[in-house]
Amino acid sequence: MKQLSVFNVSKDFTAGTRTIRALDHVSFDVEKGECLAVVGESGSGKSTIANIILGIHDASDGGIIFNGHELPDKRDRTLRRTIQLVQQNPLSALNPRRSIGASLRLPLDIHDIGPKAGRRARVAQLLEEVGLPADFAARSPSSLSGGQRQRVAIARALACEPELLVLDEPTSALDVLVQARVLKLLNALRKTRNLTYIFITHDLAVARNIADRMAVFEKGRLLEVDTTEAIFANPGHDYTRRLISAVPVVGEDEMVLRRQIMESIDDKS
């Protein structure tokens, strides 16, 4: 079932007397419960389409249908709650003056989610859901590792009980092992919560590990959309072939080791 349909979306930005076209008549669908990776190099338009879906930017042309209704330029509280963002840098996304518990409680208070008396317990549940102990609620963002902060950022997005998560390069600031743990967490959450993901990334190796389908962008144009398996097996555009050719190639022994690590890693790290 289609949950999100982007149809004929264009976006122009004005810089002095110049008009820059960041997106050029982009159309694609996202099914309920799937992960669509939006991939491309810097300046390809992938962050712009994410911001239009989130309501941060207005489209210059075209529109977006979500759950059967066209999204307005100005989003009400319900829509803002339903579509949530996980940012690239969790340290800048979290208020350094707030405790982890206060940051997680804020969306509960803003959207009046659940009884006030139960919100402290809900914060503990959210921490547990992303593999962190409840006593992290008293800690500050600066006292956590990068992977732990990203788990908190994910928990904060989940606090709103969203249907769709837009994940903007959520693992690019993490080392490879922590990145694998966060991807494993995101895969588990998608299944248990029946979430839909739009995963923005320049890293096709990451996309291959999490996405059901991929949408390849170049200079504001959508070049191709297909299953991740099909794009890696038979890319339909020279630009996609160049992106895939840049993915590091590893031997079969290393691939076996990576799979063993993915299966055995401790999610609480």
N, C-alpha and C positions, 0 to 999 in steps of 0.2 A: 504494500500500500504506500502510495506517495505521501510523504509527510511535508516535504518542502519542494517547491517548484520555482526555479529562477527562470524568468522568461524575458529574453531580449533586453537584458540590463546593460545600459551604458552609463559611464560616469566621466564627466569632464571637470577638470580643475582649471582655474584661472590663475596665471602667474604674470602679473603686470598686464601687458597687452597680449600675452600668449594664452592660448587654450590648449591644455594638455589632456588628451583622451587616455584615461587610465584603464577603462574597460570599454570594449567594443562589441555590443550586441551578444552578450553571454547568456546562454540557456543551458540548464541541466536540472535533473531531478534527484532527490535524495529519498530513499525508501525508509520507512519506519524501522528503527533498530539497526541500521547499517552504519558503517563508517566510510565516508567518502574523503579521501585524501586530496587536497587541492595543492598541487605541486608546481614548482617553477622557480626560476632564479629571482633575485632581487629586482623589483620593478616590473614583474610579470603581471601584477594585478591581483594576486591571491589575497593579500591583506585588505585590499579595497573591497573585494566582494564579501569578505568576512565582515567588514565594518558596515556594509549596506545591509547584510542579513541581521546584524545586531541592532541596526537603527542608529548607528553613530554617524553615518553619512546617508544622505538621500540619493537615490538614483536620478540621473539626468533623464533617463528614458527606461521604459520597461517596468517590471515589478516582480514581486515575490509573493507566492501563495504558500501559506503555512496552515496545515490542518484544514484545508478547504476554503480558507479566507485570505484575501489579499492583505498583506501587511501595510498599514498606514505609515507615513513618514514619521509621525509622532506616535510613539508607543505608550500605551497605558501600563499601569503597574502589573497587570496580569501577564501581558506579553513580555515585559522586561523580566518577569520572574520565570517564564516558560523557556526562554532562550538565554542561556548563560555563557559567559566567556571565561576561559582559563588562559591567562596571559603567559608570555614567554618568560619573563623574569619575575619569579615569585617574591624576591626581596623588595623590588620596587612596587609590586602590586599590594603588598601587605603594609599597613601603617606601622612604622617602627615604634610608635608611642602606645600602641594597643597591644595587650596580651593576645596570645593565640585564641583564648576563649572569647575575648571581647570581639575579635575580628569575626569569629564564627557565629557569635550571637547577633551581630549587627543585622545581617539579612533576615534573621528570624523576627527581629523587632521591627524592621522597616516594612516587611510584608505581613506582619502580624500572624506568623505561622505558629500554630500550637498555643496551648495555655502558657502564660508567662511563668507560672510556677514550675513548668516542666522543661524550660528552655536550657537550663544548666545541664540537665540530664541528656537533652538532645545534642548539645555540644559534645558531650562525652561519647555519644553514639556515633556522631559524625567522625570523630577522631578514630574511633575503633574501626569504622568502615574503611578508612584509608590506611589502616595498619599502624596507627600511632596510639600510645597509651593515653588514658584520660588525663593524667597529670601534666601533659603537655599544654593544657589549657592555661596554666599559670605562667608559662614561659613566654619570652619575647621572640620575635622573628629572628633577631640577630644571633640568638643562641642555638638555632637549628642549622642543620646542614642544608645544602641546596635541594637534595632529594626530599628531605622532610618538609621544607618550606613549600615545595611544589605539591606535596600531598595535602598540606593545609589549604593551599589555593584551590585544589580540586574539591576538598571538603566544603569550602565556603560556597563554591558553585552548586554543590549538591544540596546545600541547606535550603535552597529555594525550591526543591523538588522539580527540577527542570525536565523538559522532554528532549531538548536539543542542547548539546554543548558545542560551542565553537572553541576549538583548541588551537591557539596561535603559537606555533613552534614550542610546545610545552616541554620538550626534552632537549632543546638545542643547547641549553646552558649546563647540561649535566654530563658527567663522564659516562663512558659506555656501559659500565655495570649498573650504575644507578638508573641510567636511561632504560635499560632492560627491565628493571624492577618497576619503574613507573608505567611502562607500556603494558606489562603484565597486569598491574593494578587496573589500568584503564580498560583493558579487555574484560577483566572480571566484572567491573562495575557496569559495563555496557550490557552484559548478559543478565546480571541480577536485577538491574533497574530498567531494563529494556530501553536504554538510551539510544539516541541517534547522535552521531559525531560528524562534524565537519572539521577535519584535521589539517591545518595549514602547515606545510613543511617544504623546505628546499631539499630535504634529505630523502632520497628515494629508498635507501635501505630501511629507514624508519617507516616510511609508507608501506613498504613490502611486509613489515612485521605486524601492522595493525589494520590496514585498510582492506575493505571488501572491493572497493572500486577506486579508481584514480581519475582526476580531472587535471589535465596538463595545460598550463597557461604559459603564454609567451607574449610579452609586450601588450598586455590587455586583451588578448584574444584567447579564446578557449580552442585549443587545437584538437583534442580528442578526449573522450570519456569511455572507459571500458573497465572490465574487471582487472584487478591488479595482476592476476595471473596472465591474462591475455595481453596486457600492455608489456609485461616483461618478456613474454614469449614471442610476441610479434608486434612491436610498436609501429604505429601507423604514420608517424611523422619523423622527419630527420632530426628535428629538435629533441623529440623524446628519445631517439636513439643516442643522441649526444649526452643527454642527462643520464641514461642508463649506463653508458660507457664510462661515466665518471664514478660510478659506484664501485668501491673497492672490491676486488675479487679475492675470495679466500679458498683455500683448499678444502677437500672433503673432510679431512681430519679436524680442521678448525671448525667447520660447520657442525660436525658431530659434537665437539666440545661446547660450542655455543648453545646447542639444543640442550645438552646436559646441564649447563649453567642455568638456562631459562627455567628448566624443570625443577631445579634444586635450590634456587636462590631464596633467601629469607625475605619475605615481603615486608618485614618490619624495618628494614634498613633504609 
